[in-house]
Amino acid sequence: MRADETYGHVATGRPPIITLQGHILEQQSRHPEATGTLSWILSAISISAKMIAAQVRRARLIDVLGSAGEENVQGEQQQKLDVISNEILLRTLGGREGVAIVASEENEEPVLLRDEREGPRRYCVLFDPLDGSSNLDVCGGVGTIFSILRHDRRSDRAEDSLLQPGSQQVAAGYVLYGPSTVCTLTIGLGVDLFVLDPSIGAFVRVEQGLKIPTHSKSYSVNEGNRLQFPQGYQDYLGWAQQNGYSSRYAGAMVADVHRILLKGGVFMYPPTAKAPKGKLRLMYEANPMAMLVEQAGGKALAAPGQRILDVRPEGIHQRVPVVLGSPAEVDHVMDHVAAGAAAA
């Protein structure tokens, strides 16, 4: 093969190959005041994702499928890979000096790693280590969701740093472990997409400035709970089905949101009779996904007129209703929800 035929070579007319690490450094260079601390943390998340991806690919071969036999703080059965993924992230982030606090959906309390009041700027990292882990037994898509906040040096209480509205996030993203391993990232300057190339062991940038389609006739929701939804959501589903909408639901928020970012549509997790405040976690799931969707030009609401990113958290495991996706499709849902509430 001649040099001008090599993959990604400038002579081919293709854009240059930019890895996630290169992208992070590229963004850092645009901010002279940057210390590199955030870049170091994002690098740790990238390493964690590669380790988790390897475990997911070999899960049946190395017997890490199925329940771990314990419940997490949410009262849900932990899968073996939930525990493994959580441990990988805690250990990897624990080695980064810039991380002051880590908080996981799987742990009851956040972990305070460093409490120095002085020194370099530090950050808090929150994550859902393996979203959709019940899909593992059937080889379905699963993912890792993460959110990064600035540490509040004025207090030694972890809650003072963690309980910030999502609008204060410095960065957010997810990693989808599917037919390929995909990382979607925002640092508040749009949304960029990376795919793990196992031949070189690096995430390669495949799209910059990702924009969600403004409308698409599809919705994603667990319709098994339909009769427990508030009337407005039930009315929306009836309207959508009468107007030729398709239903797409993977059972993992990462997989559903990834499809919507690329293809458009709306993802919903409404309140139900059993979970009147919603089921998804504000800090670990709703906030990072809302930041990504808004940065891609979409909408993310908890109720009519209520941005998810403006919700002021009262606890690190707080739950919230979620409606996010293409702007026009979110509006359709919320119009029905508002009408249903007015009629009640």
Secondary structure, DSSP 8 states (H G I E B T S, - for coil): --GGGSTT-GGGT-----BHHHHHHHHHHT-TT--SHHHHHHHHHHHHHHHHHHHHHTTTTTT--SEEEEE-TTS-EEEHHHHHHHHHHHHHHHT-TTEEEEEETT-SS-EE----SSSS--EEEEEEEEETGGGGGGT--EEEEEEEEE--TT-S-HHHHH---GGG-SEEEEEEESSSEEEEEESSS-EEEEEEETTTTEEEEEESS----S--SEEE--GGGGGGS-HHHHHHHHHHHHTT-EE---SSHHHHHHHHHHH--EEEE---SS-TT-SEEIIIIIHHHHHHHHHTT-EEEEETTEEGGG---SSTT-EE-EEEESHHHHHHHHHHHHHHHHH-
